[in-house]
Amino acid sequence: MEDSNYIKIFTGDFIIVQRIIDELKAINIHAIVKDTTESARLAGFGGGILPGFQEVFVNKDELDQAVLVVQSITSQLDT
């Protein structure tokens, strides 16, 4: 996603990504999820290096709020 208004804020497994997406939607931030493993599989190329891992991108204008959401969720997981 080079030359884009979107920036990656998180890479992780499906379950955590879904939680982040839900929290972002709750504050009206629309994120994009990129799953290279699934994309490769659908194109017939097989799996990727980290199967099950996804990337979350948000618009640069919403970056500050989105990062706070990710930090809140990941800090809960660390305890």
Secondary structure, 3 states (H helix, E strand, C coil): CCCCCEEEEEEEEHHHHHHHHHHHHHCCCCCEEECHHHHHHHHCCCCCCCCCEEEEEEEHHHHHHHHHHHHHHHHHHHC
